[in-house]
Amino acid sequence: MAVKKISVALDPDVAEAAASAADAHGQSLSAWLNDAARSRLVIESGRQAVAEWQTEHAELTVEERASAEALLDDLLGAARRGSA
C-alpha cells in the first residue's frame, strides 16, 4: 500500500507516550499514529451520522442516550473506558 509521508509536531509528552504505546504494540510510530487517526476518523464519522439523523428525526432523548451508553459498555467494556 502506498503511503504519504508528512511531518507532524507533537507535544513532547504525547510523542513519548505514543512512541511507548507503539513499541508496546509492536508497531512503528507511523503505524500506531495511522491507526489512532483512523480510529478518530471513525468516531467523527459516527458523530456526524448521529447529528444528521437527529436533524432528520429528532434529538435523542436522555433515555436513548443512556441506553446507547449501556450498550456500548456491554459491547466494548474496558476498551471503551480507555483501560485496554
PATORVO-156112 format. One record per residue: residue number from 1; residue in three letters; z, y, x of N, C-alpha, C in turn. Coordinates in pm, whole numbers, plus 32768, in hexadecimal, padded with zeros to 4 digits. Atoms other than C-alpha are relative to their C-alpha. Layout:
# residues N
+-----+--------+------+---------+--------+-------+----------+---------+------+---------+--------+
| num | residu | n_up | n_north | n_east | ca_up | ca_north | ca_east | c_up | c_north | c_east |
+-----+--------+------+---------+--------+-------+----------+---------+------+---------+--------+
| NUM |    ala |    Z |       Y |      X |     Z |        Y |       X |    Z |       Y |      X |
...
+-----+--------+------+---------+--------+-------+----------+---------+------+---------+--------+
# end
This chain:
# residues 84
+-----+--------+------+---------+--------+-------+----------+---------+------+---------+--------+
| num | residu | n_up | n_north | n_east | ca_up | ca_north | ca_east | c_up | c_north | c_east |
+-----+--------+------+---------+--------+-------+----------+---------+------+---------+--------+
|   1 |    met | 8000 |    7F8B |   8055 |  8000 |     8000 |    8000 | 8000 |    807C |   8059 |
|   2 |    ala | 8006 |    7F83 |   7FB6 |  7FAA |     8159 |    807D | 807D |    8053 |   7FE4 |
|   3 |    val | 7F8E |    7FA8 |   8011 |  80C3 |     824E |    80B3 | 7FD8 |    808D |   8028 |
|   4 |    lys | 8015 |    7F75 |   7FDB |  80CE |     83C7 |    80CD | 8079 |    802C |   804F |
|   5 |    lys | 7F92 |    7FD2 |   7FAC |  819E |     8449 |    81EB | 801E |    8091 |   7FE0 |
|   6 |    ile | 7FD2 |    7F79 |   801B |  826C |     857B |    819D | 807C |    801A |   8055 |
|   7 |    ser | 7F85 |    7FDB |   7FBB |  838B |     8635 |    823C | 8062 |    8032 |   7F97 |
|   8 |    val | 7F99 |    7FD2 |   805E |  84CF |     8666 |    817C | 8079 |    802F |   804F |
|   9 |    ala | 7F84 |    7FD1 |   7FC5 |  8611 |     871C |    81C9 | 8073 |    7FD3 |   7FA7 |
|  10 |    leu | 7F8B |    8030 |   8049 |  875E |     8683 |    8163 | 807D |    803E |   803C |
|  11 |    asp | 7F7E |    7FD9 |   7FCC |  88C2 |     86FA |    817F | 802D |    7F93 |   8061 |
|  12 |    pro | 7FD9 |    8064 |   7F9D |  895B |     864E |    82B0 | 804E |    7F8A |   7FC6 |
|  13 |    asp | 7FB2 |    806D |   8039 |  8A54 |     8585 |    81E1 | 7FAA |    7FA5 |   7FA9 |
|  14 |    val | 805A |    8050 |   8053 |  8943 |     8514 |    80F1 | 7FA6 |    7FAB |   805A |
|  15 |    ala | 8056 |    804A |   7FA4 |  885F |     84AF |    8211 | 804B |    7F8A |   803D |
|  16 |    glu | 7FB0 |    806B |   7FC3 |  8976 |     83E4 |    82B2 | 801E |    7F91 |   7F9A |
|  17 |    ala | 7FE2 |    8063 |   8068 |  89D9 |     833A |    816C | 7F83 |    7FB2 |   7FD9 |
|  18 |    ala | 807D |    8044 |   8024 |  886E |     82EC |    8116 | 7FD6 |    7F9E |   806D |
|  19 |    ala | 8022 |    8059 |   7F91 |  882F |     8259 |    826F | 805A |    7F85 |   8000 |
|  20 |    ser | 7FA2 |    8070 |   8007 |  8967 |     8181 |    824E | 7FDF |    7FA3 |   7F8C |
|  21 |    ala | 8023 |    8051 |   8075 |  8903 |     810C |    80F2 | 7F80 |    7FB2 |   801A |
|  22 |    ala | 807E |    8044 |   7FE0 |  87A3 |     80BA |    8169 | 801A |    7F8B |   805D |
|  23 |    asp | 7FDF |    806A |   7FA0 |  882E |     7FF3 |    828C | 8048 |    7F8C |   7FBB |
|  24 |    ala | 7FB5 |    8067 |   8047 |  891E |     7F39 |    81A7 | 7FA6 |    7FAB |   7FA7 |
|  25 |    his | 805E |    8048 |   8054 |  87F7 |     7ED5 |    80CC | 7F8C |    7FC6 |   804F |
|  26 |    gly | 806A |    8036 |   7FAC |  871E |     7E72 |    81F4 | 7F7B |    8047 |   7FEE |
|  27 |    gln | 8078 |    7FB1 |   8017 |  8628 |     7F89 |    81AE | 7FF6 |    8070 |   8066 |
|  28 |    ser | 8011 |    7F86 |   7FB3 |  8593 |     80A2 |    8274 | 8031 |    8074 |   7FA9 |
|  29 |    leu | 7FD7 |    7F8A |   804C |  860C |     81FB |    820F | 7F90 |    802B |   7FA2 |
|  30 |    ser | 8072 |    7FDB |   8055 |  84AF |     8245 |    818A | 7FF9 |    7FA8 |   7F84 |
|  31 |    ala | 8005 |    805C |   8072 |  84B2 |     810E |    80AC | 8073 |    801B |   7FA0 |
|  32 |    trp | 7F8C |    7FE6 |   8055 |  8610 |     815C |    802E | 7FED |    8081 |   7FB1 |
|  33 |    leu | 8018 |    7F82 |   8045 |  85B6 |     82C5 |    7FDD | 7F92 |    7FF2 |   7F97 |
|  34 |    asn | 806A |    8018 |   8061 |  8477 |     824E |    7F30 | 803A |    7FBC |   7F83 |
|  35 |    asp | 7FC0 |    8044 |   8071 |  8546 |     8161 |    7E56 | 8058 |    8060 |   7FB0 |
|  36 |    ala | 7FA8 |    7FA0 |   8043 |  8640 |     8276 |    7E0A | 7FAE |    8064 |   7FAE |
|  37 |    ala | 8056 |    7FA3 |   8048 |  852A |     8367 |    7DA8 | 7FC2 |    7FBD |   7F86 |
|  38 |    arg | 803B |    8049 |   8070 |  8485 |     825E |    7CCE | 8067 |    7FEE |   7F90 |
|  39 |    ser | 7F96 |    800F |   8065 |  85D2 |     821C |    7C1D | 8018 |    8083 |   7FB6 |
|  40 |    arg | 7FEB |    7F7D |   803E |  8602 |     838E |    7BDE | 7F8E |    8024 |   7FA2 |
|  41 |    leu | 8074 |    7FE6 |   8056 |  84A1 |     83AA |    7B52 | 8007 |    7FB0 |   7F7F |
|  42 |    val | 7FF0 |    8052 |   8079 |  84E9 |     828D |    7A5E | 8066 |    8041 |   7FA4 |
|  43 |    ile | 7F99 |    7FBD |   8050 |  8625 |     8341 |    79EB | 7FC7 |    807C |   7FBD |
|  44 |    glu | 8039 |    7F85 |   8038 |  856B |     8489 |    79BD | 7F9B |    7FE1 |   7F93 |
|  45 |    ser | 8060 |    8029 |   8066 |  8458 |     83D8 |    78FC | 8047 |    7FD7 |   7F7F |
|  46 |    gly | 7FB1 |    8027 |   8074 |  855D |     8340 |    7816 | 803B |    8077 |   7FB8 |
|  47 |    arg | 7FC8 |    7F86 |   803D |  8602 |     8490 |    77DD | 7F95 |    804C |   7FB2 |
|  48 |    gln | 806E |    7FBB |   8042 |  84B2 |     8529 |    7787 | 7FD9 |    7FB6 |   7F80 |
|  49 |    ala | 8023 |    804E |   8077 |  8466 |     840D |    7694 | 8066 |    8016 |   7F91 |
|  50 |    val | 7F98 |    7FE7 |   8065 |  85B4 |     8440 |    75E3 | 7FF0 |    808C |   7FC6 |
|  51 |    ala | 8012 |    7F77 |   8031 |  8579 |     85B7 |    75CD | 7F89 |    800A |   7FA1 |
|  52 |    glu | 8075 |    8000 |   8058 |  841F |     857E |    7539 | 801F |    7FBB |   7F7C |
|  53 |    trp | 7FDD |    8048 |   807A |  84A9 |     8481 |    7441 | 8056 |    8059 |   7FA6 |
|  54 |    gln | 7FA7 |    7FA9 |   804D |  85BA |     8574 |    73D7 | 7FB4 |    8075 |   7FC2 |
|  55 |    thr | 8052 |    7F93 |   8036 |  84B7 |     8687 |    73A7 | 7FB6 |    7FD2 |   7F83 |
|  56 |    glu | 804D |    8034 |   8071 |  83F0 |     85A9 |    72BC | 8058 |    7FCD |   7F8E |
|  57 |    his | 7FAB |    803F |   8066 |  8515 |     850B |    7202 | 807C |    8054 |   7FE4 |
|  58 |    ala | 7F84 |    7FB2 |   800C |  8671 |     859B |    722A | 8051 |    7FE5 |   807D |
|  59 |    glu | 7FAA |    8013 |   7F8C |  8773 |     85C8 |    7337 | 8059 |    7F86 |   7FE9 |
|  60 |    leu | 7FA9 |    8075 |   800B |  883C |     848E |    7380 | 808D |    802C |   7FD8 |
|  61 |    thr | 7F77 |    7FE3 |   802A |  8990 |     8489 |    72D8 | 8062 |    7FD5 |   806D |
|  62 |    val | 7F96 |    8029 |   7FA3 |  8AD6 |     8462 |    7395 | 800F |    7F69 |   7FFE |
|  63 |    glu | 7FF2 |    8091 |   800E |  8AEC |     82FF |    730E | 7F8D |    7FB7 |   8044 |
|  64 |    glu | 8074 |    803F |   7FC0 |  898B |     82AA |    7382 | 8009 |    8008 |   8097 |
|  65 |    arg | 7FEF |    7FF2 |   7F6E |  89D4 |     8331 |    74DD | 806B |    7FA1 |   8033 |
|  66 |    ala | 7F95 |    805C |   7FD8 |  8B19 |     826A |    74F0 | 7FCF |    7F70 |   7FFF |
|  67 |    ser | 8038 |    8087 |   8008 |  8A62 |     8130 |    7483 | 7FA3 |    7FE5 |   8075 |
|  68 |    ala | 805B |    800F |   7F8D |  8959 |     8168 |    758E | 804E |    7FF2 |   8082 |
|  69 |    glu | 7FAC |    8009 |   7F88 |  8A64 |     81A1 |    7698 | 803E |    7F75 |   800C |
|  70 |    ala | 7FC3 |    8085 |   8000 |  8B12 |     805C |    7635 | 7F99 |    7F96 |   8023 |
|  71 |    leu | 806A |    8060 |   7FE3 |  89CA |     7F9E |    763E | 7FDA |    8004 |   8094 |
|  72 |    leu | 8020 |    7FF3 |   7F72 |  8977 |     8027 |    7797 | 806E |    7FC5 |   8057 |
|  73 |    asp | 7F91 |    803B |   7FB5 |  8AD1 |     7FC8 |    7815 | 7FF9 |    7F68 |   7FFC |
|  74 |    asp | 800B |    8091 |   800D |  8AA0 |     7E66 |    778F | 7F8D |    7FCA |   8054 |
|  75 |    leu | 8076 |    8030 |   7FB9 |  8946 |     7E46 |    7829 | 8007 |    8016 |   8096 |
|  76 |    leu | 8003 |    7FDB |   7F73 |  8980 |     7EF3 |    7975 | 8086 |    7FF6 |   8046 |
|  77 |    gly | 7F7C |    8011 |   7FC7 |  8AF5 |     7ED6 |    79A9 | 8020 |    8060 |   8070 |
|  78 |    ala | 7FD2 |    7FB0 |   7F8F |  8B75 |     7F4F |    7AF7 | 7F90 |    8052 |   803E |
|  79 |    ala | 806F |    7FB6 |   7FC5 |  8A1B |     7FB8 |    7B6E | 7FED |    8086 |   7FBB |
|  80 |    arg | 800E |    7F84 |   804C |  8A11 |     80BF |    7A5B | 8069 |    8066 |   802A |
|  81 |    arg | 7F92 |    7FA6 |   7FDA |  8B5B |     814F |    7ACF | 7FFD |    8021 |   8095 |
|  82 |    gly | 800D |    7FE1 |   7F73 |  8AE5 |     8162 |    7C38 | 8054 |    7FAB |   805C |
|  83 |    ser | 7FA9 |    8055 |   7FAF |  8BC1 |     8047 |    7CB4 | 7FB4 |    7F92 |   8048 |
|  84 |    ala | 804D |    806D |   7FC2 |  8AA8 |     7F5E |    7D1E | 7FB8 |    8030 |   807B |
+-----+--------+------+---------+--------+-------+----------+---------+------+---------+--------+
# end
